[in-house]
Amino acid sequence: MRKTIWGRNIYAIGNNSKAAHFFGISIIKTKTLAFILTGLLCGVSGFLLVSRLNTASATYGNDTALDAITAVLLGGTSLSGGEGSIFKTFQGILLLGVLSNAMIVLNITPYLQQVIKGLLLIIVVTIDSYYVKINKFK
């Protein structure tokens, strides 16, 4: 992301979209391409999930949004934008995977697992907003 023009444009838009516009970055085009790429990758992942399970249902993947957001935020990506990397996101995914595996080994019920992941998400969002507030005053 940091080594390509499009990746740097995404970082610039996430950090300050008005400044990115003044630098000549087409915000609408960049956001549209990002959403198209996201939709394409979501479709591919849905196809892979269906092919792996040999069946399809509208309820598959209901909890994946919570896991994805938690893993990305655990990796250090800021909700305010402009920060984050793929390597750190991968570290967040690994950490959440280890946590999920540990909860399965400890026979924690799936409902309680979702509660624990939700609490972890609340903690990470609170810490992120605290750091954003601190950096705003510097």
Phi and psi in radians as a Rosetta constraint file:
Dihedral C 1 N 2 CA 2 C 2 CIRCULARHARMONIC -1.451 0.35
Dihedral N 2 CA 2 C 2 N 3 CIRCULARHARMONIC -0.220 0.35
Dihedral C 2 N 3 CA 3 C 3 CIRCULARHARMONIC -1.774 0.35
Dihedral N 3 CA 3 C 3 N 4 CIRCULARHARMONIC -0.080 0.35
Dihedral C 3 N 4 CA 4 C 4 CIRCULARHARMONIC -1.974 0.35
Dihedral N 4 CA 4 C 4 N 5 CIRCULARHARMONIC 2.732 0.35
Dihedral C 4 N 5 CA 5 C 5 CIRCULARHARMONIC -1.139 0.35
Dihedral N 5 CA 5 C 5 N 6 CIRCULARHARMONIC -0.767 0.35
Dihedral C 5 N 6 CA 6 C 6 CIRCULARHARMONIC -1.109 0.35
Dihedral N 6 CA 6 C 6 N 7 CIRCULARHARMONIC -0.703 0.35
Dihedral C 6 N 7 CA 7 C 7 CIRCULARHARMONIC -1.118 0.35
Dihedral N 7 CA 7 C 7 N 8 CIRCULARHARMONIC -0.735 0.35
Dihedral C 7 N 8 CA 8 C 8 CIRCULARHARMONIC -1.168 0.35
Dihedral N 8 CA 8 C 8 N 9 CIRCULARHARMONIC -0.596 0.35
Dihedral C 8 N 9 CA 9 C 9 CIRCULARHARMONIC -1.117 0.35
Dihedral N 9 CA 9 C 9 N 10 CIRCULARHARMONIC -0.701 0.35
Dihedral C 9 N 10 CA 10 C 10 CIRCULARHARMONIC -1.116 0.35
Dihedral N 10 CA 10 C 10 N 11 CIRCULARHARMONIC -0.770 0.35
Dihedral C 10 N 11 CA 11 C 11 CIRCULARHARMONIC -1.056 0.35
Dihedral N 11 CA 11 C 11 N 12 CIRCULARHARMONIC -0.730 0.35
Dihedral C 11 N 12 CA 12 C 12 CIRCULARHARMONIC -1.141 0.35
Dihedral N 12 CA 12 C 12 N 13 CIRCULARHARMONIC -0.726 0.35
Dihedral C 12 N 13 CA 13 C 13 CIRCULARHARMONIC -1.165 0.35
Dihedral N 13 CA 13 C 13 N 14 CIRCULARHARMONIC -0.686 0.35
Dihedral C 13 N 14 CA 14 C 14 CIRCULARHARMONIC -1.184 0.35
Dihedral N 14 CA 14 C 14 N 15 CIRCULARHARMONIC -0.547 0.35
Dihedral C 14 N 15 CA 15 C 15 CIRCULARHARMONIC -1.395 0.35
Dihedral N 15 CA 15 C 15 N 16 CIRCULARHARMONIC -0.853 0.35
Dihedral C 15 N 16 CA 16 C 16 CIRCULARHARMONIC -2.771 0.35
Dihedral N 16 CA 16 C 16 N 17 CIRCULARHARMONIC 1.780 0.35
Dihedral C 16 N 17 CA 17 C 17 CIRCULARHARMONIC -1.208 0.35
Dihedral N 17 CA 17 C 17 N 18 CIRCULARHARMONIC -0.541 0.35
Dihedral C 17 N 18 CA 18 C 18 CIRCULARHARMONIC -1.171 0.35
Dihedral N 18 CA 18 C 18 N 19 CIRCULARHARMONIC -0.756 0.35
Dihedral C 18 N 19 CA 19 C 19 CIRCULARHARMONIC -1.144 0.35
Dihedral N 19 CA 19 C 19 N 20 CIRCULARHARMONIC -0.666 0.35
Dihedral C 19 N 20 CA 20 C 20 CIRCULARHARMONIC -1.099 0.35
Dihedral N 20 CA 20 C 20 N 21 CIRCULARHARMONIC -0.676 0.35
Dihedral C 20 N 21 CA 21 C 21 CIRCULARHARMONIC -1.111 0.35
Dihedral N 21 CA 21 C 21 N 22 CIRCULARHARMONIC -0.720 0.35
Dihedral C 21 N 22 CA 22 C 22 CIRCULARHARMONIC -1.183 0.35
Dihedral N 22 CA 22 C 22 N 23 CIRCULARHARMONIC -0.425 0.35
Dihedral C 22 N 23 CA 23 C 23 CIRCULARHARMONIC -1.461 0.35
Dihedral N 23 CA 23 C 23 N 24 CIRCULARHARMONIC -0.011 0.35
Dihedral C 23 N 24 CA 24 C 24 CIRCULARHARMONIC 1.630 0.35
Dihedral N 24 CA 24 C 24 N 25 CIRCULARHARMONIC 0.253 0.35
Dihedral C 24 N 25 CA 25 C 25 CIRCULARHARMONIC -1.463 0.35
Dihedral N 25 CA 25 C 25 N 26 CIRCULARHARMONIC 2.274 0.35
Dihedral C 25 N 26 CA 26 C 26 CIRCULARHARMONIC -1.353 0.35
Dihedral N 26 CA 26 C 26 N 27 CIRCULARHARMONIC 1.764 0.35
Dihedral C 26 N 27 CA 27 C 27 CIRCULARHARMONIC -1.178 0.35
Dihedral N 27 CA 27 C 27 N 28 CIRCULARHARMONIC -0.774 0.35
Dihedral C 27 N 28 CA 28 C 28 CIRCULARHARMONIC -1.125 0.35
Dihedral N 28 CA 28 C 28 N 29 CIRCULARHARMONIC -0.759 0.35
Dihedral C 28 N 29 CA 29 C 29 CIRCULARHARMONIC -1.131 0.35
Dihedral N 29 CA 29 C 29 N 30 CIRCULARHARMONIC -0.768 0.35
Dihedral C 29 N 30 CA 30 C 30 CIRCULARHARMONIC -1.154 0.35
Dihedral N 30 CA 30 C 30 N 31 CIRCULARHARMONIC -0.772 0.35
Dihedral C 30 N 31 CA 31 C 31 CIRCULARHARMONIC -1.135 0.35
Dihedral N 31 CA 31 C 31 N 32 CIRCULARHARMONIC -0.694 0.35
Dihedral C 31 N 32 CA 32 C 32 CIRCULARHARMONIC -1.096 0.35
Dihedral N 32 CA 32 C 32 N 33 CIRCULARHARMONIC -0.788 0.35
Dihedral C 32 N 33 CA 33 C 33 CIRCULARHARMONIC -1.108 0.35
Dihedral N 33 CA 33 C 33 N 34 CIRCULARHARMONIC -0.647 0.35
Dihedral C 33 N 34 CA 34 C 34 CIRCULARHARMONIC -1.135 0.35
Dihedral N 34 CA 34 C 34 N 35 CIRCULARHARMONIC -0.737 0.35
Dihedral C 34 N 35 CA 35 C 35 CIRCULARHARMONIC -1.203 0.35
Dihedral N 35 CA 35 C 35 N 36 CIRCULARHARMONIC -0.638 0.35
Dihedral C 35 N 36 CA 36 C 36 CIRCULARHARMONIC -1.121 0.35
Dihedral N 36 CA 36 C 36 N 37 CIRCULARHARMONIC -0.782 0.35
Dihedral C 36 N 37 CA 37 C 37 CIRCULARHARMONIC -1.102 0.35
Dihedral N 37 CA 37 C 37 N 38 CIRCULARHARMONIC -0.707 0.35
Dihedral C 37 N 38 CA 38 C 38 CIRCULARHARMONIC -1.106 0.35
Dihedral N 38 CA 38 C 38 N 39 CIRCULARHARMONIC -0.786 0.35
Dihedral C 38 N 39 CA 39 C 39 CIRCULARHARMONIC -1.094 0.35
Dihedral N 39 CA 39 C 39 N 40 CIRCULARHARMONIC -0.706 0.35
Dihedral C 39 N 40 CA 40 C 40 CIRCULARHARMONIC -1.104 0.35
Dihedral N 40 CA 40 C 40 N 41 CIRCULARHARMONIC -0.797 0.35
Dihedral C 40 N 41 CA 41 C 41 CIRCULARHARMONIC -1.186 0.35
Dihedral N 41 CA 41 C 41 N 42 CIRCULARHARMONIC -0.583 0.35
Dihedral C 41 N 42 CA 42 C 42 CIRCULARHARMONIC -1.140 0.35
Dihedral N 42 CA 42 C 42 N 43 CIRCULARHARMONIC -0.704 0.35
Dihedral C 42 N 43 CA 43 C 43 CIRCULARHARMONIC -1.108 0.35
Dihedral N 43 CA 43 C 43 N 44 CIRCULARHARMONIC -0.741 0.35
Dihedral C 43 N 44 CA 44 C 44 CIRCULARHARMONIC -1.118 0.35
Dihedral N 44 CA 44 C 44 N 45 CIRCULARHARMONIC -0.738 0.35
Dihedral C 44 N 45 CA 45 C 45 CIRCULARHARMONIC -1.173 0.35
Dihedral N 45 CA 45 C 45 N 46 CIRCULARHARMONIC -0.637 0.35
Dihedral C 45 N 46 CA 46 C 46 CIRCULARHARMONIC -1.124 0.35
Dihedral N 46 CA 46 C 46 N 47 CIRCULARHARMONIC -0.720 0.35
Dihedral C 46 N 47 CA 47 C 47 CIRCULARHARMONIC -1.092 0.35
Dihedral N 47 CA 47 C 47 N 48 CIRCULARHARMONIC -0.740 0.35
Dihedral C 47 N 48 CA 48 C 48 CIRCULARHARMONIC -1.156 0.35
Dihedral N 48 CA 48 C 48 N 49 CIRCULARHARMONIC -0.657 0.35
Dihedral C 48 N 49 CA 49 C 49 CIRCULARHARMONIC -1.133 0.35
Dihedral N 49 CA 49 C 49 N 50 CIRCULARHARMONIC -0.763 0.35
Dihedral C 49 N 50 CA 50 C 50 CIRCULARHARMONIC -1.137 0.35
Dihedral N 50 CA 50 C 50 N 51 CIRCULARHARMONIC -0.705 0.35
Dihedral C 50 N 51 CA 51 C 51 CIRCULARHARMONIC -1.215 0.35
Dihedral N 51 CA 51 C 51 N 52 CIRCULARHARMONIC -0.525 0.35
Dihedral C 51 N 52 CA 52 C 52 CIRCULARHARMONIC -1.293 0.35
Dihedral N 52 CA 52 C 52 N 53 CIRCULARHARMONIC -0.675 0.35
Dihedral C 52 N 53 CA 53 C 53 CIRCULARHARMONIC -1.569 0.35
Dihedral N 53 CA 53 C 53 N 54 CIRCULARHARMONIC -0.196 0.35
Dihedral C 53 N 54 CA 54 C 54 CIRCULARHARMONIC 1.028 0.35
Dihedral N 54 CA 54 C 54 N 55 CIRCULARHARMONIC 0.400 0.35
Dihedral C 54 N 55 CA 55 C 55 CIRCULARHARMONIC -2.756 0.35
Dihedral N 55 CA 55 C 55 N 56 CIRCULARHARMONIC 2.843 0.35
Dihedral C 55 N 56 CA 56 C 56 CIRCULARHARMONIC -2.279 0.35
Dihedral N 56 CA 56 C 56 N 57 CIRCULARHARMONIC 2.518 0.35
Dihedral C 56 N 57 CA 57 C 57 CIRCULARHARMONIC -2.672 0.35
Dihedral N 57 CA 57 C 57 N 58 CIRCULARHARMONIC 2.629 0.35
Dihedral C 57 N 58 CA 58 C 58 CIRCULARHARMONIC -1.287 0.35
Dihedral N 58 CA 58 C 58 N 59 CIRCULARHARMONIC -0.259 0.35
Dihedral C 58 N 59 CA 59 C 59 CIRCULARHARMONIC -1.611 0.35
Dihedral N 59 CA 59 C 59 N 60 CIRCULARHARMONIC -0.130 0.35
Dihedral C 59 N 60 CA 60 C 60 CIRCULARHARMONIC -1.190 0.35
Dihedral N 60 CA 60 C 60 N 61 CIRCULARHARMONIC 2.324 0.35
Dihedral C 60 N 61 CA 61 C 61 CIRCULARHARMONIC 1.468 0.35
Dihedral N 61 CA 61 C 61 N 62 CIRCULARHARMONIC 0.281 0.35
Dihedral C 61 N 62 CA 62 C 62 CIRCULARHARMONIC -1.079 0.35
Dihedral N 62 CA 62 C 62 N 63 CIRCULARHARMONIC -0.592 0.35
Dihedral C 62 N 63 CA 63 C 63 CIRCULARHARMONIC -1.639 0.35
Dihedral N 63 CA 63 C 63 N 64 CIRCULARHARMONIC -0.003 0.35
Dihedral C 63 N 64 CA 64 C 64 CIRCULARHARMONIC -1.259 0.35
Dihedral N 64 CA 64 C 64 N 65 CIRCULARHARMONIC -0.464 0.35
Dihedral C 64 N 65 CA 65 C 65 CIRCULARHARMONIC -1.145 0.35
Dihedral N 65 CA 65 C 65 N 66 CIRCULARHARMONIC -0.746 0.35
Dihedral C 65 N 66 CA 66 C 66 CIRCULARHARMONIC -1.075 0.35
Dihedral N 66 CA 66 C 66 N 67 CIRCULARHARMONIC -0.766 0.35
Dihedral C 66 N 67 CA 67 C 67 CIRCULARHARMONIC -1.128 0.35
Dihedral N 67 CA 67 C 67 N 68 CIRCULARHARMONIC -0.740 0.35
Dihedral C 67 N 68 CA 68 C 68 CIRCULARHARMONIC -1.140 0.35
Dihedral N 68 CA 68 C 68 N 69 CIRCULARHARMONIC -0.813 0.35
Dihedral C 68 N 69 CA 69 C 69 CIRCULARHARMONIC -1.137 0.35
Dihedral N 69 CA 69 C 69 N 70 CIRCULARHARMONIC -0.751 0.35
Dihedral C 69 N 70 CA 70 C 70 CIRCULARHARMONIC -1.089 0.35
Dihedral N 70 CA 70 C 70 N 71 CIRCULARHARMONIC -0.772 0.35
Dihedral C 70 N 71 CA 71 C 71 CIRCULARHARMONIC -1.131 0.35
Dihedral N 71 CA 71 C 71 N 72 CIRCULARHARMONIC -0.728 0.35
Dihedral C 71 N 72 CA 72 C 72 CIRCULARHARMONIC -1.131 0.35
Dihedral N 72 CA 72 C 72 N 73 CIRCULARHARMONIC -0.753 0.35
Dihedral C 72 N 73 CA 73 C 73 CIRCULARHARMONIC -1.236 0.35
Dihedral N 73 CA 73 C 73 N 74 CIRCULARHARMONIC -0.590 0.35
Dihedral C 73 N 74 CA 74 C 74 CIRCULARHARMONIC -1.104 0.35
Dihedral N 74 CA 74 C 74 N 75 CIRCULARHARMONIC -0.542 0.35
Dihedral C 74 N 75 CA 75 C 75 CIRCULARHARMONIC -1.309 0.35
Dihedral N 75 CA 75 C 75 N 76 CIRCULARHARMONIC -0.096 0.35
Dihedral C 75 N 76 CA 76 C 76 CIRCULARHARMONIC 1.796 0.35
Dihedral N 76 CA 76 C 76 N 77 CIRCULARHARMONIC 0.075 0.35
Dihedral C 76 N 77 CA 77 C 77 CIRCULARHARMONIC -1.278 0.35
Dihedral N 77 CA 77 C 77 N 78 CIRCULARHARMONIC 2.323 0.35
Dihedral C 77 N 78 CA 78 C 78 CIRCULARHARMONIC -1.543 0.35
Dihedral N 78 CA 78 C 78 N 79 CIRCULARHARMONIC 2.481 0.35
Dihedral C 78 N 79 CA 79 C 79 CIRCULARHARMONIC -1.194 0.35
Dihedral N 79 CA 79 C 79 N 80 CIRCULARHARMONIC -0.415 0.35
Dihedral C 79 N 80 CA 80 C 80 CIRCULARHARMONIC -1.401 0.35
Dihedral N 80 CA 80 C 80 N 81 CIRCULARHARMONIC -0.151 0.35
Dihedral C 80 N 81 CA 81 C 81 CIRCULARHARMONIC 1.612 0.35
Dihedral N 81 CA 81 C 81 N 82 CIRCULARHARMONIC 2.883 0.35
Dihedral C 81 N 82 CA 82 C 82 CIRCULARHARMONIC 1.480 0.35
Dihedral N 82 CA 82 C 82 N 83 CIRCULARHARMONIC -0.080 0.35
Dihedral C 82 N 83 CA 83 C 83 CIRCULARHARMONIC -2.269 0.35
Dihedral N 83 CA 83 C 83 N 84 CIRCULARHARMONIC 2.663 0.35
Dihedral C 83 N 84 CA 84 C 84 CIRCULARHARMONIC 2.228 0.35
Dihedral N 84 CA 84 C 84 N 85 CIRCULARHARMONIC 2.788 0.35
Dihedral C 84 N 85 CA 85 C 85 CIRCULARHARMONIC -2.622 0.35
Dihedral N 85 CA 85 C 85 N 86 CIRCULARHARMONIC 2.793 0.35
Dihedral C 85 N 86 CA 86 C 86 CIRCULARHARMONIC -1.176 0.35
Dihedral N 86 CA 86 C 86 N 87 CIRCULARHARMONIC -0.679 0.35
Dihedral C 86 N 87 CA 87 C 87 CIRCULARHARMONIC -1.100 0.35
Dihedral N 87 CA 87 C 87 N 88 CIRCULARHARMONIC -0.757 0.35
Dihedral C 87 N 88 CA 88 C 88 CIRCULARHARMONIC -1.184 0.35
Dihedral N 88 CA 88 C 88 N 89 CIRCULARHARMONIC -0.616 0.35
Dihedral C 88 N 89 CA 89 C 89 CIRCULARHARMONIC -1.117 0.35
Dihedral N 89 CA 89 C 89 N 90 CIRCULARHARMONIC -0.708 0.35
Dihedral C 89 N 90 CA 90 C 90 CIRCULARHARMONIC -1.083 0.35
Dihedral N 90 CA 90 C 90 N 91 CIRCULARHARMONIC -0.668 0.35
Dihedral C 90 N 91 CA 91 C 91 CIRCULARHARMONIC -1.106 0.35
Dihedral N 91 CA 91 C 91 N 92 CIRCULARHARMONIC -0.692 0.35
Dihedral C 91 N 92 CA 92 C 92 CIRCULARHARMONIC -1.114 0.35
Dihedral N 92 CA 92 C 92 N 93 CIRCULARHARMONIC -0.681 0.35
Dihedral C 92 N 93 CA 93 C 93 CIRCULARHARMONIC -1.110 0.35
Dihedral N 93 CA 93 C 93 N 94 CIRCULARHARMONIC -0.768 0.35
Dihedral C 93 N 94 CA 94 C 94 CIRCULARHARMONIC -1.099 0.35
Dihedral N 94 CA 94 C 94 N 95 CIRCULARHARMONIC -0.743 0.35
Dihedral C 94 N 95 CA 95 C 95 CIRCULARHARMONIC -1.099 0.35
Dihedral N 95 CA 95 C 95 N 96 CIRCULARHARMONIC -0.760 0.35
Dihedral C 95 N 96 CA 96 C 96 CIRCULARHARMONIC -1.181 0.35
Dihedral N 96 CA 96 C 96 N 97 CIRCULARHARMONIC -0.612 0.35
Dihedral C 96 N 97 CA 97 C 97 CIRCULARHARMONIC -1.121 0.35
Dihedral N 97 CA 97 C 97 N 98 CIRCULARHARMONIC -0.728 0.35
Dihedral C 97 N 98 CA 98 C 98 CIRCULARHARMONIC -1.130 0.35
Dihedral N 98 CA 98 C 98 N 99 CIRCULARHARMONIC -0.726 0.35
Dihedral C 98 N 99 CA 99 C 99 CIRCULARHARMONIC -1.094 0.35
Dihedral N 99 CA 99 C 99 N 100 CIRCULARHARMONIC -0.776 0.35
Dihedral C 99 N 100 CA 100 C 100 CIRCULARHARMONIC -1.108 0.35
Dihedral N 100 CA 100 C 100 N 101 CIRCULARHARMONIC -0.735 0.35
Dihedral C 100 N 101 CA 101 C 101 CIRCULARHARMONIC -1.127 0.35
Dihedral N 101 CA 101 C 101 N 102 CIRCULARHARMONIC -0.700 0.35
Dihedral C 101 N 102 CA 102 C 102 CIRCULARHARMONIC -1.130 0.35
Dihedral N 102 CA 102 C 102 N 103 CIRCULARHARMONIC -0.661 0.35
Dihedral C 102 N 103 CA 103 C 103 CIRCULARHARMONIC -1.206 0.35
Dihedral N 103 CA 103 C 103 N 104 CIRCULARHARMONIC -0.576 0.35
Dihedral C 103 N 104 CA 104 C 104 CIRCULARHARMONIC -1.196 0.35
Dihedral N 104 CA 104 C 104 N 105 CIRCULARHARMONIC -0.764 0.35
Dihedral C 104 N 105 CA 105 C 105 CIRCULARHARMONIC -1.103 0.35
Dihedral N 105 CA 105 C 105 N 106 CIRCULARHARMONIC -0.606 0.35
Dihedral C 105 N 106 CA 106 C 106 CIRCULARHARMONIC -1.442 0.35
Dihedral N 106 CA 106 C 106 N 107 CIRCULARHARMONIC 0.098 0.35
Dihedral C 106 N 107 CA 107 C 107 CIRCULARHARMONIC 1.026 0.35
Dihedral N 107 CA 107 C 107 N 108 CIRCULARHARMONIC 0.683 0.35
Dihedral C 107 N 108 CA 108 C 108 CIRCULARHARMONIC -1.403 0.35
Dihedral N 108 CA 108 C 108 N 109 CIRCULARHARMONIC 2.353 0.35
Dihedral C 108 N 109 CA 109 C 109 CIRCULARHARMONIC -1.104 0.35
Dihedral N 109 CA 109 C 109 N 110 CIRCULARHARMONIC 2.635 0.35
Dihedral C 109 N 110 CA 110 C 110 CIRCULARHARMONIC -1.033 0.35
Dihedral N 110 CA 110 C 110 N 111 CIRCULARHARMONIC -0.584 0.35
Dihedral C 110 N 111 CA 111 C 111 CIRCULARHARMONIC -1.174 0.35
Dihedral N 111 CA 111 C 111 N 112 CIRCULARHARMONIC -0.731 0.35
Dihedral C 111 N 112 CA 112 C 112 CIRCULARHARMONIC -1.203 0.35
Dihedral N 112 CA 112 C 112 N 113 CIRCULARHARMONIC -0.553 0.35
Dihedral C 112 N 113 CA 113 C 113 CIRCULARHARMONIC -1.073 0.35
Dihedral N 113 CA 113 C 113 N 114 CIRCULARHARMONIC -0.734 0.35
Dihedral C 113 N 114 CA 114 C 114 CIRCULARHARMONIC -1.139 0.35
Dihedral N 114 CA 114 C 114 N 115 CIRCULARHARMONIC -0.642 0.35
Dihedral C 114 N 115 CA 115 C 115 CIRCULARHARMONIC -1.119 0.35
Dihedral N 115 CA 115 C 115 N 116 CIRCULARHARMONIC -0.770 0.35
Dihedral C 115 N 116 CA 116 C 116 CIRCULARHARMONIC -1.114 0.35
Dihedral N 116 CA 116 C 116 N 117 CIRCULARHARMONIC -0.747 0.35
Dihedral C 116 N 117 CA 117 C 117 CIRCULARHARMONIC -1.141 0.35
Dihedral N 117 CA 117 C 117 N 118 CIRCULARHARMONIC -0.655 0.35
Dihedral C 117 N 118 CA 118 C 118 CIRCULARHARMONIC -1.136 0.35
Dihedral N 118 CA 118 C 118 N 119 CIRCULARHARMONIC -0.725 0.35
Dihedral C 118 N 119 CA 119 C 119 CIRCULARHARMONIC -1.118 0.35
Dihedral N 119 CA 119 C 119 N 120 CIRCULARHARMONIC -0.691 0.35
Dihedral C 119 N 120 CA 120 C 120 CIRCULARHARMONIC -1.083 0.35
Dihedral N 120 CA 120 C 120 N 121 CIRCULARHARMONIC -0.706 0.35
Dihedral C 120 N 121 CA 121 C 121 CIRCULARHARMONIC -1.114 0.35
Dihedral N 121 CA 121 C 121 N 122 CIRCULARHARMONIC -0.739 0.35
Dihedral C 121 N 122 CA 122 C 122 CIRCULARHARMONIC -1.081 0.35
Dihedral N 122 CA 122 C 122 N 123 CIRCULARHARMONIC -0.729 0.35
Dihedral C 122 N 123 CA 123 C 123 CIRCULARHARMONIC -1.112 0.35
Dihedral N 123 CA 123 C 123 N 124 CIRCULARHARMONIC -0.794 0.35
Dihedral C 123 N 124 CA 124 C 124 CIRCULARHARMONIC -1.143 0.35
Dihedral N 124 CA 124 C 124 N 125 CIRCULARHARMONIC -0.709 0.35
Dihedral C 124 N 125 CA 125 C 125 CIRCULARHARMONIC -1.145 0.35
Dihedral N 125 CA 125 C 125 N 126 CIRCULARHARMONIC -0.686 0.35
Dihedral C 125 N 126 CA 126 C 126 CIRCULARHARMONIC -1.096 0.35
Dihedral N 126 CA 126 C 126 N 127 CIRCULARHARMONIC -0.787 0.35
Dihedral C 126 N 127 CA 127 C 127 CIRCULARHARMONIC -1.110 0.35
Dihedral N 127 CA 127 C 127 N 128 CIRCULARHARMONIC -0.735 0.35
Dihedral C 127 N 128 CA 128 C 128 CIRCULARHARMONIC -1.095 0.35
Dihedral N 128 CA 128 C 128 N 129 CIRCULARHARMONIC -0.780 0.35
Dihedral C 128 N 129 CA 129 C 129 CIRCULARHARMONIC -1.175 0.35
Dihedral N 129 CA 129 C 129 N 130 CIRCULARHARMONIC -0.560 0.35
Dihedral C 129 N 130 CA 130 C 130 CIRCULARHARMONIC -1.132 0.35
Dihedral N 130 CA 130 C 130 N 131 CIRCULARHARMONIC -0.793 0.35
Dihedral C 130 N 131 CA 131 C 131 CIRCULARHARMONIC -1.173 0.35
Dihedral N 131 CA 131 C 131 N 132 CIRCULARHARMONIC -0.617 0.35
Dihedral C 131 N 132 CA 132 C 132 CIRCULARHARMONIC -1.131 0.35
Dihedral N 132 CA 132 C 132 N 133 CIRCULARHARMONIC -0.705 0.35
Dihedral C 132 N 133 CA 133 C 133 CIRCULARHARMONIC -1.167 0.35
Dihedral N 133 CA 133 C 133 N 134 CIRCULARHARMONIC -0.684 0.35
Dihedral C 133 N 134 CA 134 C 134 CIRCULARHARMONIC -1.141 0.35
Dihedral N 134 CA 134 C 134 N 135 CIRCULARHARMONIC -0.806 0.35
Dihedral C 134 N 135 CA 135 C 135 CIRCULARHARMONIC -1.211 0.35
Dihedral N 135 CA 135 C 135 N 136 CIRCULARHARMONIC -0.376 0.35
Dihedral C 135 N 136 CA 136 C 136 CIRCULARHARMONIC -1.213 0.35
Dihedral N 136 CA 136 C 136 N 137 CIRCULARHARMONIC -0.574 0.35
Dihedral C 136 N 137 CA 137 C 137 CIRCULARHARMONIC -1.537 0.35
Dihedral N 137 CA 137 C 137 N 138 CIRCULARHARMONIC -0.099 0.35
